[in-house]
Amino acid sequence: MKPTSLLTTLAGLLAFRIQGATANCYTNGDSWPNREEARSFVHDACYNDGGMFTGYYAPRQMKSMCPQSGGIGLVFDVQNQDTEVGFDLGDDDCYYRLSNEIFGCEHGGASVVAGWYFRARPGAC
């Protein structure tokens, strides 16, 4: 890697951390059997009326689902990490953050962004 690209990468990571976000990919376990199907499950859960991740989240409330794809369970979790205030997570935020875990991590991953926890992992349920 060239020194300039290394510095650019490090600066990007530092900026990501400064904004109060953390992200981790899992390094083992099942891989995504079908990423597009996984994203479809997330789309329905984040956008459909009565979808699993739509609506109000009480303080510290976690919502989860585990659809099947290719004989493997896909666990998805979203949690409001605020200990005192409830919120309604934006549909676009829900979809974008969970899609990041699907397409950014071979074995799934988890992140915390702006007080919200997101996890997507194949084979974990």
Contact map, one row per residue, 1 for C-alpha under 8 A:
11101100000000000000000000000000000000000000000000000000000000000000000000000000000000000000000000000000000000000000000000000
11111100000000000000000000000000000000000000000000000000000000000000000000000000000000000000000000000000000000000000000000000
11111110000000000000000000000000000000000000000000000000000000000000000000000000000000000000000000000000000000000000000000000
01111111000000000000000000000000000000000000000000000000000000000000000000000000000000000000000000000000000000000000000000000
11111111100000000000000000000000000000000000000000000000000000000000000000000000000000000000000000000000000000000000000000000
11111111110000000000000000000000000000000000000000000000000000000000000000000000000000000000000000000000000000000000000000000
00111111111000000000000000000000000000000000000000000000000000000000000000000000000000000000000000000000000000000000000000000
00011111111100000000000000000000000000000000000000000000000000000000000000000000000000000000000000000000000000000000000000000
00001111111110000000000000000000000000000000000000000000000000000000000000000000000000000000000000000000000000000000000000000
00000111111111000000000000000000000000000000000000000000000000000000000000000000000000000000000000000000000000000000000000000
00000011111111100000000000000000000000000000000000000000000000000000000000000000000000000000000000000000000000000000000000000
00000001111111110000000000000000000000000000000000000000000000000000000000000000000000000000000000000000000000000000000000000
00000000111111111000000000000000000000000000000000000000000000000000000000000000000000000000000000000000000000000000000000000
00000000011111111100000000000000000000000000000000000000000000000000000000000000000000000000000000000000000000000000000000000
00000000001111111110000000000000000000000000000000000000000000000000000000000000000000000000000000000000000000000000000000000
00000000000111111111110000000000000000000000000000000000000000000000000000000000000000000000000000000000000000000000000000000
00000000000011111111110000000000000000000000000000000000000000000000000000000000000000000000000000000000000000000000000000000
00000000000001111111100000000000000000000000000000000000000000000000000000000000000000000000000000000000000000000000000000000
00000000000000111111100000000000000000000000000000000000000000000000000000000000000000000000000000000000000000000000000000000
00000000000000011111110000000000000000000000000000000000000000000000000000000000000000000000000000000000000000011100000000000
00000000000000011111111000000000000000000000000000000000000000000000000000000000000000000000000000000000000000111100000000000
00000000000000011001111100000000000000000000000000000000000000000000000000000000000000000000000000000000000000111000000000000
00000000000000000000111110000000000000000000000000000000000000000000000000000000000000000000000000000000000011110000000000000
00000000000000000000011111000000000000000000000000000000000000000000000000000000000000000000000000000000000011100000000000000
00000000000000000000001111100000000000000000000000000000000000000000000000000000000000000000000000001001111111000000000000000
00000000000000000000000111111000000000000000000000000000000000000000000000000000000000000000000000000000111111000000000000000
00000000000000000000000011111000000000000000000000000000000000000000000000000000000000000000000000000000011000000000000000000
00000000000000000000000001111100000000000000000000000000000000000000000000000000000000000000000000000000001000000000000000000
00000000000000000000000001111110000000000000000000000000000000000000000000000000000000000000000000000000001000000000000001100
00000000000000000000000000011111000000000000000000000000000000000000000000000000000000000000000000000000001000000000000001100
00000000000000000000000000001111100000000000000000000000000000000000000000000000000000000000000000000000011100000000000001100
00000000000000000000000000000111111001000000000000000000000000000000000000000000000000000000000000000100011100000000000001000
00000000000000000000000000000011111000000000000000000000000000000000110100000000000000000000000000000000000000000000000001000
00000000000000000000000000000001111111000000000000000000000000000000110000000000000000000000000000000000000000000000000000000
00000000000000000000000000000001111111100000000000000000000000000000000000000000000000000000000000000110000000000000000000000
00000000000000000000000000000000011111110000000000000000000000000000000000000000000000000000000000000000000000000000000000000
00000000000000000000000000000000011111111000000000000000000000000000100000000000000000000000000000000000000000000000000000000
00000000000000000000000000000001011111111100000000000000000000000000100001000000000000000000000000000100000000000000000000000
00000000000000000000000000000000001111111110000000000000000000000000000000000000000000000000000000100100000000000000000000000
00000000000000000000000000000000000111111111000000000000000000000000000000000000000000000000000000000000000000000000000000000
00000000000000000000000000000000000011111111100000000000000000000010000000000000000000000000000000000000000000000000000000000
00000000000000000000000000000000000001111111110000000000000000000000000000000000000000000000001001100000000000000000000000000
00000000000000000000000000000000000000111111111100000000000000000000000000000000000000000000001000000000000000000000000000000
00000000000000000000000000000000000000011111111100100000000000000000000000000000000000000000000000000000000000000000000000000
00000000000000000000000000000000000000001111111100111100000000000000000000000000000000000000000000000000000000000000000000000
00000000000000000000000000000000000000000111111100111100000000000000000000000000000000000011011000000000000000000000000000000
00000000000000000000000000000000000000000011111110100100000000000000000000000000000000000010001000000000000000000000000000000
00000000000000000000000000000000000000000011111111100100000000000000000000000000000000000000000000000000000000000000000000000
00000000000000000000000000000000000000000000001111100100000000000000000000000000000000000000000000000000000000000000000000000
00000000000000000000000000000000000000000000000111110110000000000000000000000000000000000000000000000000000000000000000000000
00000000000000000000000000000000000000000001111111111100000000000000000000000000000000000000000000000000000000000000000000000
00000000000000000000000000000000000000000000110001111100000000111000000000000000000000000000000000000000000000000000000000000
00000000000000000000000000000000000000000000110000111110000000110000000000000100000000000000010000000000000000000000000000000
00000000000000000000000000000000000000000000111111111111000000000000000000000000000000011010000000000000000000000000000000000
00000000000000000000000000000000000000000000000001001111100000000000000000000000000000011000000000000000000000000000000000000
00000000000000000000000000000000000000000000000000000111110000000000000000000000000001111000000000000000000000000000000000000
00000000000000000000000000000000000000000000000000000011111111000000000000000011000001111000000000000000000000000000000000000
00000000000000000000000000000000000000000000000000000001111110000000000000000001000011100000000000000000000000000000000000000
00000000000000000000000000000000000000000000000000000000111110000000000000000001111111100000000000000000000000000000000000000
00000000000000000000000000000000000000000000000000000000111111000000000000000011111000000000000000000000000000000000000000000
00000000000000000000000000000000000000000000000000000000111111100000000000000011100000000000000000000000000000000000000000000
00000000000000000000000000000000000000000000000000000000100111110000000000001111000000000000000000000000000000000000000000000
00000000000000000000000000000000000000000000000000011000000011111000000000001110000000000000000000000000000000000000000000000
00000000000000000000000000000000000000000000000000011000000001111100000000111100000000000000000000000000000000000000000000000
00000000000000000000000000000000000000000000000000010000000000111110000001111000000000000000000000000000000000000000000000000
00000000000000000000000000000000000000000000000000000000000000011111000011110000000000000000000000000000000000000000000000001
00000000000000000000000000000000000000001000000000000000000000001111100011100000000000000000000000000000000000000000000000000
00000000000000000000000000000000000000000000000000000000000000000111111111000000000000000000000000000000000000000000000000000
00000000000000000000000000000000110011000000000000000000000000000011111111000000000000000000000000000000000000000000000000000
00000000000000000000000000000000110000000000000000000000000000000001111100000000000000000000000000000000000000000000000000000
00000000000000000000000000000000000000000000000000000000000000000001111110000000000000000000000000000000000000000000000000000
00000000000000000000000000000000100000000000000000000000000000000001111111000000000000000000000000000000000000000000000001100
00000000000000000000000000000000000000000000000000000000000000000111101111100000000000000000000000000000000000000000000001111
00000000000000000000000000000000000001000000000000000000000000001111100111110000000000000000000000000000000000000000000111111
00000000000000000000000000000000000000000000000000000000000000011110000011111000000000000000000000000000000000000000001111111
00000000000000000000000000000000000000000000000000000000000000011100000001111100000000000000000001000000000000000000011110000
00000000000000000000000000000000000000000000000000000000000001111000000000111110000000000000000000000000000000000000111100000
00000000000000000000000000000000000000000000000000001000000001110000000000011111000000000000000000000000000000000001111000000
00000000000000000000000000000000000000000000000000000000100111100000000000001111100000000000000000000000000000000001110000000
00000000000000000000000000000000000000000000000000000000111111000000000000000111110001100000000000000000000000000011100000000
00000000000000000000000000000000000000000000000000000000001110000000000000000011111000000000000000000000000000000011100000000
00000000000000000000000000000000000000000000000000000000001100000000000000000001111111000000000000000000000000000010000000000
00000000000000000000000000000000000000000000000000000000001100000000000000000000111110000000000000000000000000000000000000000
00000000000000000000000000000000000000000000000000000000001000000000000000000000011111000000000000000000000000000000000000000
00000000000000000000000000000000000000000000000000000000011000000000000000000000011111100000000000000000000000000000000000000
00000000000000000000000000000000000000000000000000000001111000000000000000000001010111110000000000000000000000000000000000000
00000000000000000000000000000000000000000000000000000001111000000000000000000001000011111000000000000000000000000000000000000
00000000000000000000000000000000000000000000000000000111100000000000000000000000000001111100000000000000000000000000000000000
00000000000000000000000000000000000000000000000000000111100000000000000000000000000000111110110000000000000000000000000000000
00000000000000000000000000000000000000000000000000000000000000000000000000000000000000011111110000000000000000000000000000000
00000000000000000000000000000000000000000000011000000100000000000000000000000000000000001111111000000000000000000000000000000
00000000000000000000000000000000000000000000010000000000000000000000000000000000000000000111111100000000000000000000000000000
00000000000000000000000000000000000000000000000000000000000000000000000000000000000000001111111110000000000000000000000000000
00000000000000000000000000000000000000000000010000001000000000000000000000000000000000001111111111000000000000000000000000000
00000000000000000000000000000000000000000110011000000000000000000000000000000000000000000011111111100000000000000000000000000
00000000000000000000000000000000000000000000000000000000000000000000000000000000000000000001111111110000000000000000000000000
00000000000000000000000000000000000000000000000000000000000000000000000000000000000000000000111111111000000000000000010000000
00000000000000000000000000000000000000000100000000000000000000000000000000010000000000000000011111111100000000000000011100000
00000000000000000000000000000000000000100100000000000000000000000000000000000000000000000000001111111110000000000000000000000
00000000000000000000000000000000000000000000000000000000000000000000000000000000000000000000000111111111100000000000000000000
00000000000000000000000010000000000000000000000000000000000000000000000000000000000000000000000011111111100111100000001110000
00000000000000000000000000000001001001100000000000000000000000000000000000000000000000000000000001111111110110000000000110000
00000000000000000000000000000000001000000000000000000000000000000000000000000000000000000000000000111111110000000000000000000
00000000000000000000000010000000000000000000000000000000000000000000000000000000000000000000000000011111110110000000000000000
00000000000000000000000011000000000000000000000000000000000000000000000000000000000000000000000000011111111110000000000000000
00000000000000000000000011100011000000000000000000000000000000000000000000000000000000000000000000000111111100000000000000000
00000000000000000000000011111111000000000000000000000000000000000000000000000000000000000000000000000000111110000000000011000
00000000000000000000000011000011000000000000000000000000000000000000000000000000000000000000000000001101111111000000001111000
00000000000000000000001111000000000000000000000000000000000000000000000000000000000000000000000000001101101111100000001110000
00000000000000000000001111000000000000000000000000000000000000000000000000000000000000000000000000001000000111110000111100000
00000000000000000000111100000000000000000000000000000000000000000000000000000000000000000000000000001000000011111000111000000
00000000000000000001111000000000000000000000000000000000000000000000000000000000000000000000000000000000000001111111110000000
00000000000000000001110000000000000000000000000000000000000000000000000000000000000000000000000000000000000000111111100000000
00000000000000000001100000000000000000000000000000000000000000000000000000000000000000000000000000000000000000011111000000000
00000000000000000000000000000000000000000000000000000000000000000000000000000001110000000000000000000000000000011111100000000
00000000000000000000000000000000000000000000000000000000000000000000000000000111100000000000000000000000000000011111110000000
00000000000000000000000000000000000000000000000000000000000000000000000000001111100000000000000000000000000001111011111000000
00000000000000000000000000000000000000000000000000000000000000000000000000011110000000000000000011000000000001110001111100000
00000000000000000000000000000000000000000000000000000000000000000000000000111100000000000000000001001000000111100000111110000
00000000000000000000000000000000000000000000000000000000000000000000000001111000000000000000000001001100000111000000011111000
00000000000000000000000000000000000000000000000000000000000000000000000001110000000000000000000000001100001110000000001111110
00000000000000000000000000001111100000000000000000000000000000000000000111100000000000000000000000000000001100000000000111110
00000000000000000000000000001110000000000000000000000000000000000000000111100000000000000000000000000000000000000000000011111
00000000000000000000000000000000000000000000000000000000000000000000000011100000000000000000000000000000000000000000000011111
00000000000000000000000000000000000000000000000000000000000000000100000011100000000000000000000000000000000000000000000000111
